[in-house]
Amino acid sequence: EPVGQLLSVRPLRWVGDLSYSLYLWHWPFVSLSAVIWSNSPAVLVPATLVSLIPATLSYYFVEQRLRYRAWATPRDALLPLTRFVAVPASLGAVFWVVPSQVWGAELDQANADMAEFFPLLDNAPCPAL
């Protein structure tokens, strides 16, 4: 069948393998580039392409290592799990709070500009603490 043959091409299989990591990594790059470069549409595609780098690294060095590692006890799984949940959650909190304090109105304007290109997104203002 032609569709199966097309989807079994090595580059498409590679993108399929990376799809979850790419899903997780592309949005911070797209959002940050919109803030830095005033949401220029010419920046969104390169930002997504650049996100292939951390997506590839996290796929091979995080996902695959955790997937194929033999865990001796549940306690052995606790440290990596804590590391891979606590660190990103902490960074996420910092990147959520700090930009609103530093850039405030500019970030709100970038969100409004972004909504023009992605009308389905919620155009909620940045949190003010």
C-alpha positions in Angstrom: 0.0 0.0 0.0 1.4 3.4 -1.0 0.6 5.2 2.3 2.4 2.6 4.3 5.4 2.7 2.1 5.5 6.5 2.3 5.3 6.5 6.1 8.0 3.8 6.4 10.6 6.2 4.8 13.4 6.6 7.3 13.1 10.5 7.7 9.4 10.2 8.4 10.0 7.4 10.9 12.5 9.6 12.6 10.1 12.5 12.9 7.5 10.0 14.2 9.9 8.8 16.9 10.6 12.4 17.9 7.0 13.6 17.6 6.3 13.6 21.4 9.6 15.4 22.2 9.0 17.8 19.4 5.5 18.5 20.6 6.9 19.3 24.1 9.9 21.4 22.8 8.5 23.4 19.9 6.2 25.7 21.8 8.7 27.3 24.1 10.9 28.0 21.1 8.0 29.5 19.1 6.8 31.5 22.1 10.2 32.9 23.0 11.0 33.8 19.4 7.7 35.7 19.2 8.6 37.7 22.3 12.1 38.4 21.2 11.4 39.1 17.5 8.0 40.7 17.7 6.2 37.6 16.5 7.5 37.8 13.0 6.0 34.9 11.0 9.4 34.4 9.3 10.8 33.3 12.7 8.2 30.7 13.6 9.4 28.0 11.2 13.1 28.4 12.1 12.2 28.4 15.8 10.4 25.1 15.2 13.3 23.7 13.3 15.7 24.7 16.1 13.5 22.9 18.6 14.5 19.7 16.8 17.8 19.9 18.7 16.5 19.6 22.2 13.7 17.2 21.0 16.4 14.9 19.6 18.5 15.1 22.7 15.6 14.5 25.1 14.4 11.6 23.0 17.7 9.8 23.1 19.1 10.8 26.5 15.9 10.9 28.5 13.0 9.0 26.9 15.0 6.1 25.6 17.2 5.8 28.8 14.2 5.7 31.0 12.2 3.4 28.7 14.9 0.7 28.5 16.4 0.9 31.9 16.0 -2.0 34.2 14.7 -0.7 37.6 15.8 -2.9 40.5 13.3 -1.4 43.0 10.7 1.3 42.9 13.0 3.5 44.9 15.5 3.4 42.1 12.9 5.0 39.8 12.1 7.8 42.4 15.3 9.9 41.9 15.1 10.1 38.1 11.4 10.7 38.3 11.8 13.4 40.8 14.6 15.0 38.7 12.6 14.9 35.5 9.4 16.3 37.1 10.7 18.7 39.8 13.3 20.4 37.6 11.1 21.2 34.6 8.2 22.2 37.0 10.5 24.6 38.8 11.9 26.0 35.5 8.3 26.3 34.2 7.3 28.3 37.3 10.3 30.6 36.9 9.6 31.2 33.2 6.0 31.8 34.0 6.5 34.3 36.8 9.8 36.1 35.8 8.7 37.3 32.3 5.5 38.8 33.6 7.5 40.7 36.2 10.3 41.8 33.8 8.4 42.3 30.5 4.8 42.7 31.6 3.1 44.8 29.0 5.4 43.8 26.2 4.6 40.1 26.9 0.9 40.9 26.9 1.3 42.6 23.5 3.3 39.6 22.2 0.5 37.3 23.4 -2.0 39.6 21.6 0.1 39.5 18.4 0.4 35.7 18.7 -3.4 35.4 18.8 -3.6 37.0 15.4 -1.5 34.1 13.9 -3.1 31.4 16.1 -6.7 32.5 16.6 -7.7 29.4 18.5 -5.3 30.2 21.4 -6.6 31.8 24.6 -5.5 35.4 24.6 -5.3 35.6 28.4 -3.0 38.2 29.9 0.3 37.2 31.6 -0.1 36.6 35.3 0.7 39.5 37.6 2.0 38.6 41.0 
